[in-house]
Amino acid sequence: MKHNWKITFLLLFMFVLTQFIGLYVIDSHVFERTRVVNGVNETLTNPILTAFEPPPVQQASDFSVYLVSIIFAFILAIVILFLLTKFKVDIILRFWFFMVIAIALFITFNAIFTNYISSLYFIIPAVVVSLVLSFFKVFKRNFLIHNFTELLIYPGIATLFVPILNLWSVLILLLIISAYDIWAVWHSGIMQKMAKYQINNLKVFSGFFIPYIPKKLRMQLKKLKKSKKAKDRKIKVNIAILGGGDVIFPIITAGVVLTMKQPISLLPGFVGGLLPALFVIAGATLGLALLFIFSEKKKFYPAMPFITAGILFGIILSYFLL
């Protein structure tokens, strides 16, 4: 096992919690919600969210178009991030992180307080809180704020992708991302380089981040606590991380399954809904847990292939059981 049981459980807990927050945010119809006031249907919209609302799907072929667009945007983002990292343009990278985080947090806050999204009394505080949290996350490194905001960022981002994907397109996307993850971690090493650059240079990381001191070292420090040598001793801190992509793609998949209304050809009885979406989350968690259990210390592993395998297992299992 790469990390101890406590750290492994904490990573899995944050992963699962983010998945459930994601389902809630996706199901909240964050961009437009209808409520009944005095017997009349009233549509609530937030003018700020209009700029981020995904385009409507007019026909089935649109899913393929949007999938290609997402893949192209993903490649472009990786290239830009790699170039900015290579030439160490830290201020642009930090501003990029700051804007994405602020937008994602604002979308999530709109989902949580969805009945107030059309009120200026909510919009202004939501914008302020999103900007403040983003500032502290990016420019003032804090362990608690970092992981707290991670719980809310990925549900907000996932909300932008779920409406423009169907089950086929999201499964293809998972396979492509898994193949990229294998190449980036085991062959090119680009993922490790980018992660180290984010942590050491930018002081911000897109994913869960848990620093901890190994048990043996803690025991040694207790013995040296009253010794003068302890003051000059350098402490090596281990870091447990889980990349943001490993968190967001299961949310997107579960969201697509949650909202799908028509079965696909190979799974004629698979309509989707809350229970199948929970199977997706369970499968993704199982795949990630197995990776954590069987991984070795001081080695890097691509998480997406294991998570994708778990998601596929969850979908197949839900098809036969539900």
Secondary structure, 3 states (H helix, E strand, C coil): CCCCHHHHHHHHHHHHHHHHHHHHHHHCCCCEEEEEECCEEEEEECCCHHHHCCCCCCCCHHHHHHHHHHHHHHHHHHHHHHHHHHCCCHHHHHHHHHHHHHHHHHHHHHHHCHHHCCCHHHHHHHHHHHHHHHHHHHHCCCHHHHHHHHHHHHHHHHHHHHHHCCHHHHHHHHHHHHHHHHHHHHHCCHHHHHHHHHHHHHCCCCEEEEEECCHHHHHHHHHCCCCCHHHHCCCCCEEEEEEHHHHHHHHHHHHHHHHCCCCCCCCCCCCCCHHHHHHHHHHHHHHHHHHHHHCCCCCCCCCHHHHHHHHHHHHHHHHHHC
